[in-house]
Amino acid sequence: MGKKQETVEDVPCGNTVAMVGLDQRALRASTSGQAFPQSVFDHWGMMSFDPLEVGSQESTLVTQIRKRKGLKEQMTPLSEFEDKLYLIWLCYHFF
């Protein structure tokens, strides 16, 4: 991956081809609306550390994303997503 530059009708244009995480709003804000990112999803990548570990770089990243999306900064425990009625039904039928 690299950077290519070419001139189109005497207007300098730059094309950047890279795999990066990009906050499009931040890019538009920092360039005063002059940059128009065109992005295509390529792949998922594994995080090298546990995002639940307080103070890790991944934890900070997850917190920033949740804050930007208007979610609670603390991750919701899995128990909040379990269907309580289903668990009661399981206990009634199998135990």
Gaussian input, Z-matrix of N, CA and C with variables (Angstrom, degrees):
# hf/3-21g

backbone

0 1
 N
 C     1     B1
 C     2     B2     1     A1
 N     3     B3     2     A2     1     D1
 C     4     B4     3     A3     2     D2
 C     5     B5     4     A4     3     D3
 N     6     B6     5     A5     4     D4
 C     7     B7     6     A6     5     D5
 C     8     B8     7     A7     6     D6
 N     9     B9     8     A8     7     D7
 C    10    B10     9     A9     8     D8
 C    11    B11    10    A10     9     D9
 N    12    B12    11    A11    10    D10
 C    13    B13    12    A12    11    D11
 C    14    B14    13    A13    12    D12
 N    15    B15    14    A14    13    D13
 C    16    B16    15    A15    14    D14
 C    17    B17    16    A16    15    D15
 N    18    B18    17    A17    16    D16
 C    19    B19    18    A18    17    D17
 C    20    B20    19    A19    18    D18
 N    21    B21    20    A20    19    D19
 C    22    B22    21    A21    20    D20
 C    23    B23    22    A22    21    D21
 N    24    B24    23    A23    22    D22
 C    25    B25    24    A24    23    D23
 C    26    B26    25    A25    24    D24
 N    27    B27    26    A26    25    D25
 C    28    B28    27    A27    26    D26
 C    29    B29    28    A28    27    D27
 N    30    B30    29    A29    28    D28
 C    31    B31    30    A30    29    D29
 C    32    B32    31    A31    30    D30
 N    33    B33    32    A32    31    D31
 C    34    B34    33    A33    32    D32
 C    35    B35    34    A34    33    D33
 N    36    B36    35    A35    34    D34
 C    37    B37    36    A36    35    D35
 C    38    B38    37    A37    36    D36
 N    39    B39    38    A38    37    D37
 C    40    B40    39    A39    38    D38
 C    41    B41    40    A40    39    D39
 N    42    B42    41    A41    40    D40
 C    43    B43    42    A42    41    D41
 C    44    B44    43    A43    42    D42
 N    45    B45    44    A44    43    D43
 C    46    B46    45    A45    44    D44
 C    47    B47    46    A46    45    D45
 N    48    B48    47    A47    46    D46
 C    49    B49    48    A48    47    D47
 C    50    B50    49    A49    48    D48
 N    51    B51    50    A50    49    D49
 C    52    B52    51    A51    50    D50
 C    53    B53    52    A52    51    D51
 N    54    B54    53    A53    52    D52
 C    55    B55    54    A54    53    D53
 C    56    B56    55    A55    54    D54
 N    57    B57    56    A56    55    D55
 C    58    B58    57    A57    56    D56
 C    59    B59    58    A58    57    D57
 N    60    B60    59    A59    58    D58
 C    61    B61    60    A60    59    D59
 C    62    B62    61    A61    60    D60
 N    63    B63    62    A62    61    D61
 C    64    B64    63    A63    62    D62
 C    65    B65    64    A64    63    D63
 N    66    B66    65    A65    64    D64
 C    67    B67    66    A66    65    D65
 C    68    B68    67    A67    66    D66
 N    69    B69    68    A68    67    D67
 C    70    B70    69    A69    68    D68
 C    71    B71    70    A70    69    D69
 N    72    B72    71    A71    70    D70
 C    73    B73    72    A72    71    D71
 C    74    B74    73    A73    72    D72
 N    75    B75    74    A74    73    D73
 C    76    B76    75    A75    74    D74
 C    77    B77    76    A76    75    D75
 N    78    B78    77    A77    76    D76
 C    79    B79    78    A78    77    D77
 C    80    B80    79    A79    78    D78
 N    81    B81    80    A80    79    D79
 C    82    B82    81    A81    80    D80
 C    83    B83    82    A82    81    D81
 N    84    B84    83    A83    82    D82
 C    85    B85    84    A84    83    D83
 C    86    B86    85    A85    84    D84
 N    87    B87    86    A86    85    D85
 C    88    B88    87    A87    86    D86
 C    89    B89    88    A88    87    D87
 N    90    B90    89    A89    88    D88
 C    91    B91    90    A90    89    D89
 C    92    B92    91    A91    90    D90
 N    93    B93    92    A92    91    D91
 C    94    B94    93    A93    92    D92
 C    95    B95    94    A94    93    D93
 N    96    B96    95    A95    94    D94
 C    97    B97    96    A96    95    D95
 C    98    B98    97    A97    96    D96
 N    99    B99    98    A98    97    D97
 C   100   B100    99    A99    98    D98
 C   101   B101   100   A100    99    D99
 N   102   B102   101   A101   100   D100
 C   103   B103   102   A102   101   D101
 C   104   B104   103   A103   102   D102
 N   105   B105   104   A104   103   D103
 C   106   B106   105   A105   104   D104
 C   107   B107   106   A106   105   D105
 N   108   B108   107   A107   106   D106
 C   109   B109   108   A108   107   D107
 C   110   B110   109   A109   108   D108
 N   111   B111   110   A110   109   D109
 C   112   B112   111   A111   110   D110
 C   113   B113   112   A112   111   D111
 N   114   B114   113   A113   112   D112
 C   115   B115   114   A114   113   D113
 C   116   B116   115   A115   114   D114
 N   117   B117   116   A116   115   D115
 C   118   B118   117   A117   116   D116
 C   119   B119   118   A118   117   D117
 N   120   B120   119   A119   118   D118
 C   121   B121   120   A120   119   D119
 C   122   B122   121   A121   120   D120
 N   123   B123   122   A122   121   D121
 C   124   B124   123   A123   122   D122
 C   125   B125   124   A124   123   D123
 N   126   B126   125   A125   124   D124
 C   127   B127   126   A126   125   D125
 C   128   B128   127   A127   126   D126
 N   129   B129   128   A128   127   D127
 C   130   B130   129   A129   128   D128
 C   131   B131   130   A130   129   D129
 N   132   B132   131   A131   130   D130
 C   133   B133   132   A132   131   D131
 C   134   B134   133   A133   132   D132
 N   135   B135   134   A134   133   D133
 C   136   B136   135   A135   134   D134
 C   137   B137   136   A136   135   D135
 N   138   B138   137   A137   136   D136
 C   139   B139   138   A138   137   D137
 C   140   B140   139   A139   138   D138
 N   141   B141   140   A140   139   D139
 C   142   B142   141   A141   140   D140
 C   143   B143   142   A142   141   D141
 N   144   B144   143   A143   142   D142
 C   145   B145   144   A144   143   D143
 C   146   B146   145   A145   144   D144
 N   147   B147   146   A146   145   D145
 C   148   B148   147   A147   146   D146
 C   149   B149   148   A148   147   D147
 N   150   B150   149   A149   148   D148
 C   151   B151   150   A150   149   D149
 C   152   B152   151   A151   150   D150
 N   153   B153   152   A152   151   D151
 C   154   B154   153   A153   152   D152
 C   155   B155   154   A154   153   D153
 N   156   B156   155   A155   154   D154
 C   157   B157   156   A156   155   D155
 C   158   B158   157   A157   156   D156
 N   159   B159   158   A158   157   D157
 C   160   B160   159   A159   158   D158
 C   161   B161   160   A160   159   D159
 N   162   B162   161   A161   160   D160
 C   163   B163   162   A162   161   D161
 C   164   B164   163   A163   162   D162
 N   165   B165   164   A164   163   D163
 C   166   B166   165   A165   164   D164
 C   167   B167   166   A166   165   D165
 N   168   B168   167   A167   166   D166
 C   169   B169   168   A168   167   D167
 C   170   B170   169   A169   168   D168
 N   171   B171   170   A170   169   D169
 C   172   B172   171   A171   170   D170
 C   173   B173   172   A172   171   D171
 N   174   B174   173   A173   172   D172
 C   175   B175   174   A174   173   D173
 C   176   B176   175   A175   174   D174
 N   177   B177   176   A176   175   D175
 C   178   B178   177   A177   176   D176
 C   179   B179   178   A178   177   D177
 N   180   B180   179   A179   178   D178
 C   181   B181   180   A180   179   D179
 C   182   B182   181   A181   180   D180
 N   183   B183   182   A182   181   D181
 C   184   B184   183   A183   182   D182
 C   185   B185   184   A184   183   D183
 N   186   B186   185   A185   184   D184
 C   187   B187   186   A186   185   D185
 C   188   B188   187   A187   186   D186
 N   189   B189   188   A188   187   D187
 C   190   B190   189   A189   188   D188
 C   191   B191   190   A190   189   D189
 N   192   B192   191   A191   190   D190
 C   193   B193   192   A192   191   D191
 C   194   B194   193   A193   192   D192
 N   195   B195   194   A194   193   D193
 C   196   B196   195   A195   194   D194
 C   197   B197   196   A196   195   D195
 N   198   B198   197   A197   196   D196
 C   199   B199   198   A198   197   D197
 C   200   B200   199   A199   198   D198
 N   201   B201   200   A200   199   D199
 C   202   B202   201   A201   200   D200
 C   203   B203   202   A202   201   D201
 N   204   B204   203   A203   202   D202
 C   205   B205   204   A204   203   D203
 C   206   B206   205   A205   204   D204
 N   207   B207   206   A206   205   D205
 C   208   B208   207   A207   206   D206
 C   209   B209   208   A208   207   D207
 N   210   B210   209   A209   208   D208
 C   211   B211   210   A210   209   D209
 C   212   B212   211   A211   210   D210
 N   213   B213   212   A212   211   D211
 C   214   B214   213   A213   212   D212
 C   215   B215   214   A214   213   D213
 N   216   B216   215   A215   214   D214
 C   217   B217   216   A216   215   D215
 C   218   B218   217   A217   216   D216
 N   219   B219   218   A218   217   D217
 C   220   B220   219   A219   218   D218
 C   221   B221   220   A220   219   D219
 N   222   B222   221   A221   220   D220
 C   223   B223   222   A222   221   D221
 C   224   B224   223   A223   222   D222
 N   225   B225   224   A224   223   D223
 C   226   B226   225   A225   224   D224
 C   227   B227   226   A226   225   D225
 N   228   B228   227   A227   226   D226
 C   229   B229   228   A228   227   D227
 C   230   B230   229   A229   228   D228
 N   231   B231   230   A230   229   D229
 C   232   B232   231   A231   230   D230
 C   233   B233   232   A232   231   D231
 N   234   B234   233   A233   232   D232
 C   235   B235   234   A234   233   D233
 C   236   B236   235   A235   234   D234
 N   237   B237   236   A236   235   D235
 C   238   B238   237   A237   236   D236
 C   239   B239   238   A238   237   D237
 N   240   B240   239   A239   238   D238
 C   241   B241   240   A240   239   D239
 C   242   B242   241   A241   240   D240
 N   243   B243   242   A242   241   D241
 C   244   B244   243   A243   242   D242
 C   245   B245   244   A244   243   D243
 N   246   B246   245   A245   244   D244
 C   247   B247   246   A246   245   D245
 C   248   B248   247   A247   246   D246
 N   249   B249   248   A248   247   D247
 C   250   B250   249   A249   248   D248
 C   251   B251   250   A250   249   D249
 N   252   B252   251   A251   250   D250
 C   253   B253   252   A252   251   D251
 C   254   B254   253   A253   252   D252
 N   255   B255   254   A254   253   D253
 C   256   B256   255   A255   254   D254
 C   257   B257   256   A256   255   D255
 N   258   B258   257   A257   256   D256
 C   259   B259   258   A258   257   D257
 C   260   B260   259   A259   258   D258
 N   261   B261   260   A260   259   D259
 C   262   B262   261   A261   260   D260
 C   263   B263   262   A262   261   D261
 N   264   B264   263   A263   262   D262
 C   265   B265   264   A264   263   D263
 C   266   B266   265   A265   264   D264
 N   267   B267   266   A266   265   D265
 C   268   B268   267   A267   266   D266
 C   269   B269   268   A268   267   D267
 N   270   B270   269   A269   268   D268
 C   271   B271   270   A270   269   D269
 C   272   B272   271   A271   270   D270
 N   273   B273   272   A272   271   D271
 C   274   B274   273   A273   272   D272
 C   275   B275   274   A274   273   D273
 N   276   B276   275   A275   274   D274
 C   277   B277   276   A276   275   D275
 C   278   B278   277   A277   276   D276
 N   279   B279   278   A278   277   D277
 C   280   B280   279   A279   278   D278
 C   281   B281   280   A280   279   D279
 N   282   B282   281   A281   280   D280
 C   283   B283   282   A282   281   D281
 C   284   B284   283   A283   282   D282

   B1=1.4436
   B2=1.5224
   B3=1.2781
   B4=1.4488
   B5=1.5057
   B6=1.3121
   B7=1.4478
   B8=1.5149
   B9=1.3198
   B10=1.4543
   B11=1.5199
   B12=1.3186
   B13=1.4552
   B14=1.5129
   B15=1.3141
   B16=1.4532
   B17=1.5169
   B18=1.3191
   B19=1.4532
   B20=1.5170
   B21=1.3196
   B22=1.4562
   B23=1.5248
   B24=1.3265
   B25=1.4592
   B26=1.5238
   B27=1.3019
   B28=1.4668
   B29=1.5280
   B30=1.3110
   B31=1.4616
   B32=1.5210
   B33=1.3436
   B34=1.4664
   B35=1.5293
   B36=1.2966
   B37=1.4619
   B38=1.5160
   B39=1.2870
   B40=1.4536
   B41=1.5104
   B42=1.2965
   B43=1.4594
   B44=1.5098
   B45=1.2988
   B46=1.4512
   B47=1.5179
   B48=1.3190
   B49=1.4524
   B50=1.5193
   B51=1.3337
   B52=1.4634
   B53=1.5219
   B54=1.3143
   B55=1.4587
   B56=1.5215
   B57=1.3117
   B58=1.4608
   B59=1.5216
   B60=1.3174
   B61=1.4521
   B62=1.5170
   B63=1.3198
   B64=1.4511
   B65=1.5166
   B66=1.3101
   B67=1.4563
   B68=1.5188
   B69=1.3264
   B70=1.4560
   B71=1.5237
   B72=1.3360
   B73=1.4640
   B74=1.5196
   B75=1.3352
   B76=1.4603
   B77=1.5248
   B78=1.3313
   B79=1.4654
   B80=1.5229
   B81=1.3223
   B82=1.4643
   B83=1.5240
   B84=1.3217
   B85=1.4643
   B86=1.5186
   B87=1.3314
   B88=1.4662
   B89=1.5256
   B90=1.3258
   B91=1.4738
   B92=1.5275
   B93=1.3238
   B94=1.4691
   B95=1.5204
   B96=1.3171
   B97=1.4548
   B98=1.5101
   B99=1.3345
   B100=1.4622
   B101=1.5251
   B102=1.3183
   B103=1.4690
   B104=1.5223
   B105=1.3095
   B106=1.4577
   B107=1.5190
   B108=1.3278
   B109=1.4647
   B110=1.5241
   B111=1.2954
   B112=1.4561
   B113=1.5116
   B114=1.3132
   B115=1.4544
   B116=1.5179
   B117=1.3109
   B118=1.4538
   B119=1.5170
   B120=1.3339
   B121=1.4619
   B122=1.5183
   B123=1.3310
   B124=1.4591
   B125=1.5217
   B126=1.3260
   B127=1.4590
   B128=1.5293
   B129=1.3053
   B130=1.4551
   B131=1.5153
   B132=1.3215
   B133=1.4536
   B134=1.5179
   B135=1.3121
   B136=1.4637
   B137=1.5220
   B138=1.3138
   B139=1.4581
   B140=1.5198
   B141=1.3136
   B142=1.4620
   B143=1.5310
   B144=1.3188
   B145=1.4594
   B146=1.5202
   B147=1.3180
   B148=1.4586
   B149=1.5299
   B150=1.3337
   B151=1.4610
   B152=1.5288
   B153=1.3329
   B154=1.4603
   B155=1.5216
   B156=1.3346
   B157=1.4639
   B158=1.5242
   B159=1.3246
   B160=1.4581
   B161=1.5272
   B162=1.3261
   B163=1.4553
   B164=1.5138
   B165=1.3326
   B166=1.4661
   B167=1.5275
   B168=1.3266
   B169=1.4568
   B170=1.5322
   B171=1.3211
   B172=1.4578
   B173=1.5208
   B174=1.3407
   B175=1.4637
   B176=1.5270
   B177=1.3262
   B178=1.4611
   B179=1.5196
   B180=1.3341
   B181=1.4622
   B182=1.5274
   B183=1.3362
   B184=1.4650
   B185=1.5257
   B186=1.3243
   B187=1.4636
   B188=1.5219
   B189=1.3347
   B190=1.4700
   B191=1.5234
   B192=1.3249
   B193=1.4662
   B194=1.5233
   B195=1.3444
   B196=1.4608
   B197=1.5322
   B198=1.3249
   B199=1.4631
   B200=1.5332
   B201=1.3319
   B202=1.4629
   B203=1.5284
   B204=1.3349
   B205=1.4649
   B206=1.5253
   B207=1.3352
   B208=1.4584
   B209=1.5168
   B210=1.3264
   B211=1.4636
   B212=1.5198
   B213=1.3302
   B214=1.4620
   B215=1.5253
   B216=1.3280
   B217=1.4674
   B218=1.5214
   B219=1.3330
   B220=1.4604
   B221=1.5193
   B222=1.3258
   B223=1.4578
   B224=1.5244
   B225=1.3190
   B226=1.4545
   B227=1.5235
   B228=1.3424
   B229=1.4646
   B230=1.5292
   B231=1.2965
   B232=1.4578
   B233=1.5233
   B234=1.3187
   B235=1.4654
   B236=1.5316
   B237=1.3264
   B238=1.4614
   B239=1.5271
   B240=1.3259
   B241=1.4560
   B242=1.5257
   B243=1.3222
   B244=1.4580
   B245=1.5208
   B246=1.2943
   B247=1.4521
   B248=1.5269
   B249=1.3076
   B250=1.4622
   B251=1.5319
   B252=1.3352
   B253=1.4649
   B254=1.5237
   B255=1.3277
   B256=1.4597
   B257=1.5271
   B258=1.3188
   B259=1.4655
   B260=1.5248
   B261=1.3277
   B262=1.4661
   B263=1.5222
   B264=1.3329
   B265=1.4643
   B266=1.5270
   B267=1.3401
   B268=1.4660
   B269=1.5210
   B270=1.3317
   B271=1.4649
   B272=1.5283
   B273=1.3076
   B274=1.4612
   B275=1.5273
   B276=1.3287
   B277=1.4572
   B278=1.5307
   B279=1.3035
   B280=1.4659
   B281=1.5248
   B282=1.3160
   B283=1.4642
   B284=1.4954
   A1=108.15
   A2=116.87
   A3=120.28
   A4=111.16
   A5=115.43
   A6=121.35
   A7=108.87
   A8=116.15
   A9=121.73
   A10=107.64
   A11=116.81
   A12=120.27
   A13=108.57
   A14=114.92
   A15=120.43
   A16=108.30
   A17=116.17
   A18=121.16
   A19=109.05
   A20=116.11
   A21=122.14
   A22=107.46
   A23=117.06
   A24=122.74
   A25=111.61
   A26=117.03
   A27=124.44
   A28=114.11
   A29=117.36
   A30=121.81
   A31=107.01
   A32=117.45
   A33=118.20
   A34=110.84
   A35=114.61
   A36=120.84
   A37=108.28
   A38=116.77
   A39=120.27
   A40=109.97
   A41=115.84
   A42=121.80
   A43=107.42
   A44=116.77
   A45=121.33
   A46=108.28
   A47=115.57
   A48=120.68
   A49=106.37
   A50=116.21
   A51=119.70
   A52=109.29
   A53=116.05
   A54=121.59
   A55=107.32
   A56=116.28
   A57=121.45
   A58=109.31
   A59=115.56
   A60=120.42
   A61=107.00
   A62=118.03
   A63=119.83
   A64=110.79
   A65=115.64
   A66=121.66
   A67=105.92
   A68=117.24
   A69=121.42
   A70=112.10
   A71=117.32
   A72=119.18
   A73=110.76
   A74=117.18
   A75=120.60
   A76=110.48
   A77=116.88
   A78=120.67
   A79=110.42
   A80=117.38
   A81=120.70
   A82=110.31
   A83=117.86
   A84=120.80
   A85=111.39
   A86=117.18
   A87=119.99
   A88=112.66
   A89=117.73
   A90=120.48
   A91=110.97
   A92=116.91
   A93=122.95
   A94=112.08
   A95=116.55
   A96=121.41
   A97=115.17
   A98=117.78
   A99=120.67
   A100=113.19
   A101=117.79
   A102=120.56
   A103=109.30
   A104=115.76
   A105=122.12
   A106=108.47
   A107=117.85
   A108=119.05
   A109=111.53
   A110=114.99
   A111=121.34
   A112=105.48
   A113=115.95
   A114=118.56
   A115=110.54
   A116=114.38
   A117=122.68
   A118=106.93
   A119=116.57
   A120=119.63
   A121=109.38
   A122=116.00
   A123=120.31
   A124=112.08
   A125=117.43
   A126=119.12
   A127=110.19
   A128=114.53
   A129=121.74
   A130=107.34
   A131=116.85
   A132=120.83
   A133=110.08
   A134=116.15
   A135=120.80
   A136=109.75
   A137=116.11
   A138=120.53
   A139=107.45
   A140=115.82
   A141=119.35
   A142=113.04
   A143=117.92
   A144=121.19
   A145=109.69
   A146=115.83
   A147=122.20
   A148=110.05
   A149=119.13
   A150=120.33
   A151=113.10
   A152=117.35
   A153=120.12
   A154=112.08
   A155=117.36
   A156=121.66
   A157=108.81
   A158=116.35
   A159=121.70
   A160=110.28
   A161=115.83
   A162=121.34
   A163=115.08
   A164=118.11
   A165=119.41
   A166=109.67
   A167=116.29
   A168=121.73
   A169=110.37
   A170=116.32
   A171=120.69
   A172=111.17
   A173=116.70
   A174=121.03
   A175=110.27
   A176=116.45
   A177=121.17
   A178=110.84
   A179=116.92
   A180=121.72
   A181=110.98
   A182=116.78
   A183=121.06
   A184=110.25
   A185=117.37
   A186=121.44
   A187=110.66
   A188=117.35
   A189=120.93
   A190=111.45
   A191=117.19
   A192=121.21
   A193=110.17
   A194=116.54
   A195=120.12
   A196=110.51
   A197=116.68
   A198=121.24
   A199=110.23
   A200=116.77
   A201=121.76
   A202=111.51
   A203=116.39
   A204=120.67
   A205=112.88
   A206=117.11
   A207=120.41
   A208=113.86
   A209=117.44
   A210=121.65
   A211=109.78
   A212=115.95
   A213=119.38
   A214=108.21
   A215=116.39
   A216=119.50
   A217=112.02
   A218=116.72
   A219=120.15
   A220=108.98
   A221=116.58
   A222=119.67
   A223=110.10
   A224=115.56
   A225=121.90
   A226=109.59
   A227=117.66
   A228=119.40
   A229=111.10
   A230=116.40
   A231=122.09
   A232=111.65
   A233=116.55
   A234=120.22
   A235=112.23
   A236=117.82
   A237=120.98
   A238=112.13
   A239=116.73
   A240=120.94
   A241=113.12
   A242=117.19
   A243=120.14
   A244=109.95
   A245=116.19
   A246=121.28
   A247=108.37
   A248=116.35
   A249=121.27
   A250=111.73
   A251=117.66
   A252=119.70
   A253=111.09
   A254=117.00
   A255=120.64
   A256=110.13
   A257=116.81
   A258=120.17
   A259=111.11
   A260=117.12
   A261=120.33
   A262=109.81
   A263=116.52
   A264=121.34
   A265=110.74
   A266=116.98
   A267=120.30
   A268=110.99
   A269=116.48
   A270=120.42
   A271=110.93
   A272=117.26
   A273=122.13
   A274=111.23
   A275=117.39
   A276=120.75
   A277=114.90
   A278=118.07
   A279=118.94
   A280=114.78
   A281=118.53
   A282=118.36
   A283=112.17
   D1=140.86
   D2=-179.97
   D3=-155.46
   D4=-167.15
   D5=-178.77
   D6=-114.33
   D7=135.36
   D8=177.91
   D9=-120.10
   D10=137.14
   D11=175.08
   D12=-128.06
   D13=141.50
   D14=177.60
   D15=-148.89
   D16=161.25
   D17=178.48
   D18=-106.11
   D19=128.59
   D20=178.67
   D21=-118.01
   D22=115.02
   D23=179.37
   D24=49.27
   D25=50.41
   D26=177.82
   D27=60.38
   D28=18.84
   D29=175.70
   D30=-115.68
   D31=118.74
   D32=-179.12
   D33=-68.11
   D34=127.79
   D35=177.23
   D36=-123.76
   D37=144.66
   D38=176.17
   D39=-123.04
   D40=133.27
   D41=174.91
   D42=-113.56
   D43=126.73
   D44=177.50
   D45=-114.54
   D46=127.86
   D47=177.15
   D48=-115.83
   D49=115.73
   D50=-177.06
   D51=-160.09
   D52=163.76
   D53=172.74
   D54=-106.94
   D55=105.18
   D56=-178.59
   D57=-140.88
   D58=153.81
   D59=169.82
   D60=-80.29
   D61=133.57
   D62=-172.04
   D63=-137.87
   D64=126.23
   D65=170.66
   D66=-93.71
   D67=103.19
   D68=-173.32
   D69=-61.93
   D70=-34.82
   D71=179.10
   D72=-64.72
   D73=-40.21
   D74=179.92
   D75=-65.84
   D76=-39.54
   D77=178.57
   D78=-62.96
   D79=-45.76
   D80=-179.78
   D81=-65.06
   D82=-39.22
   D83=-179.45
   D84=-67.54
   D85=-42.47
   D86=-176.70
   D87=-73.62
   D88=-18.25
   D89=178.53
   D90=-107.49
   D91=15.99
   D92=-179.20
   D93=52.89
   D94=37.59
   D95=176.77
   D96=79.11
   D97=10.62
   D98=-177.03
   D99=-87.78
   D100=-20.72
   D101=-178.67
   D102=-96.74
   D103=136.74
   D104=178.59
   D105=-122.66
   D106=92.82
   D107=-177.40
   D108=-71.56
   D109=138.77
   D110=171.54
   D111=-118.98
   D112=115.84
   D113=-175.11
   D114=-127.75
   D115=151.83
   D116=178.96
   D117=-132.17
   D118=132.13
   D119=177.83
   D120=-65.34
   D121=133.00
   D122=-178.30
   D123=-110.26
   D124=-51.29
   D125=-176.44
   D126=-165.43
   D127=162.78
   D128=170.79
   D129=-90.58
   D130=149.41
   D131=175.91
   D132=-128.38
   D133=147.30
   D134=178.59
   D135=-78.48
   D136=138.41
   D137=173.90
   D138=-79.67
   D139=142.51
   D140=-174.69
   D141=-78.56
   D142=-18.60
   D143=-179.08
   D144=-128.34
   D145=170.95
   D146=-179.49
   D147=-79.31
   D148=119.33
   D149=179.66
   D150=-68.66
   D151=-12.18
   D152=177.02
   D153=-84.27
   D154=-11.16
   D155=179.80
   D156=-76.32
   D157=114.54
   D158=-176.14
   D159=-61.22
   D160=132.28
   D161=177.31
   D162=92.48
   D163=-10.43
   D164=179.92
   D165=-74.74
   D166=160.89
   D167=179.43
   D168=-61.25
   D169=-38.49
   D170=179.94
   D171=-67.34
   D172=-38.91
   D173=177.47
   D174=-61.36
   D175=-42.04
   D176=177.66
   D177=-63.13
   D178=-42.65
   D179=178.90
   D180=-61.63
   D181=-47.18
   D182=-179.88
   D183=-62.63
   D184=-41.17
   D185=179.44
   D186=-62.71
   D187=-43.68
   D188=179.02
   D189=-63.00
   D190=-41.34
   D191=179.77
   D192=-65.25
   D193=-45.10
   D194=-179.45
   D195=-63.69
   D196=-39.19
   D197=178.90
   D198=-64.30
   D199=-44.82
   D200=-179.80
   D201=-62.28
   D202=-35.00
   D203=-178.86
   D204=-85.41
   D205=0.11
   D206=178.13
   D207=79.72
   D208=19.78
   D209=178.37
   D210=-93.57
   D211=165.67
   D212=173.54
   D213=-63.08
   D214=140.39
   D215=-177.75
   D216=-65.84
   D217=-34.06
   D218=177.85
   D219=-78.13
   D220=136.72
   D221=178.39
   D222=-69.48
   D223=141.12
   D224=-179.73
   D225=-73.20
   D226=131.12
   D227=178.25
   D228=-63.48
   D229=149.53
   D230=-178.77
   D231=-57.28
   D232=-32.45
   D233=-178.40
   D234=-60.44
   D235=-23.45
   D236=178.12
   D237=-69.53
   D238=-20.62
   D239=-177.29
   D240=-98.22
   D241=-8.12
   D242=-179.50
   D243=-74.88
   D244=139.75
   D245=178.42
   D246=-81.16
   D247=109.35
   D248=-175.40
   D249=-63.57
   D250=-39.52
   D251=179.55
   D252=-64.98
   D253=-37.18
   D254=178.09
   D255=-64.14
   D256=-41.05
   D257=178.49
   D258=-64.22
   D259=-39.60
   D260=177.30
   D261=-64.00
   D262=-43.13
   D263=178.38
   D264=-60.29
   D265=-43.53
   D266=178.58
   D267=-60.41
   D268=-45.96
   D269=-179.54
   D270=-62.21
   D271=-40.21
   D272=-178.46
   D273=-66.76
   D274=-38.72
   D275=-175.01
   D276=-89.55
   D277=-24.21
   D278=-172.90
   D279=-118.01
   D280=-7.40
   D281=-177.92
   D282=-123.61

